[in-house]
């Protein structure tokens, strides 16, 4: 194939009805890529709640969907966690055990109309 000088490659396009489905689709595509790699390259970096929630915030923001990015702590033993919630305080793709965490930092606009 002749080179056009354009290094941009179209990878995929997917329309999701909810943020949860969008995140699931993104996770599945990442798994498809890592399934094709040899160890140890299949997992070149840590991916946990912080990385996954950051990616979800960026994906949703690119679609002009607003969420609050929460960073919290739970005691005994001390655990850290990052998660998303809607403006209505609904957890996004999280188990009920996330309610055990106390938010220490929340990032996201909480716009309230002024009377």
N, C-alpha and C positions, 0 to 999 in steps of 0.2 A: 504494500500500500504506500503510495507516495506521501511524503511529508508535506503538510500544509503550513508548518510553522506554528500551528496552534497546539499548545500542550494541554488544553482542556479536554477532559474525557467525560462523557455523560455516563454515570453509573446506574442510576435508577430513579424512578419516580413512583411515589405511592401516595394515595389520598386516604387518610384515615378519618373515621368519624369522631374519634375521641383521642385525647392525649395519651391515654393508656394504650390504645391500639397502635398509635404512632410510635411509642416507646418500645412496645413489643416487636413491631416490625423492624425498627432500627437494631434492636438487640439480635434478632434473628439474622439480619444481614451481616452483622459483625461476626456472628457465630459461623455463618457460611464461609466467610473469608478465613477465619482461623482454622476451620476444619481442613483447609487446603494447604496449611503450612506444616512444615516439619518441626518437631520439638527441637530446641527450646523456643523457637520463634513463634509458636502458636500463642504464647502469652507473653509478649515482650514487656508488658507493664502491668501494674496492679490496676484492676478495675473493681471498685467497690462502690459503696453508696455515694461517696463524694464525687467520683468521676461520672457515675451514671446520672446522678441528679444534675450535675453541671451540664452534661450533654443534653439532657432533657430540657433544661431551662433555655439553652441556646436554640434547640430545635423548635420549641414552642414559641419563643420570641421571634424566630424567623417567620412564623405564621401569624404573628401578632396576637398570640394567646398569652394571657397574663397568669402567672402563678407566684406564690411566695416560696422562696428557697429557704428552708429552715435547717439550722445546725443546732444540735442539742446534745444533752448529756443525760445518762441514767446512772444511778448509784448501784453499788454493791453487786458485782464488781463494777467499777467505773467503765462506762462504755460511751463511745461517741457515735453519732449518726447524723446523716444528712438526708433530707427528704423534701418533697414538694407538697404544697397544699393549695387549694383553690382560694379565691377571695372569700368564699363562704366557709372557710376553715375545714373543708373536706380533704382528707388525705388522698393523694394521687398514687395509685398502685402500691399501697403500703398495707401491711398486716395490722390488725388492731394493737399488736404489741408495741407499735411505734408510739402509742399514747403514753408509754412509760417514760419517754424522753421529755425533758424540760427544755424548751427552746432557749438557747443562749444568744443566738443571733438569727435574725430573720432579714432576708433581703427581698425586696419587692415592694412595689407601690401599693399603698392602701389608700386609694382615692375615696374621699367621702365628699358628698355634695355639701356645699355651704348654703345655709338658708338665706 
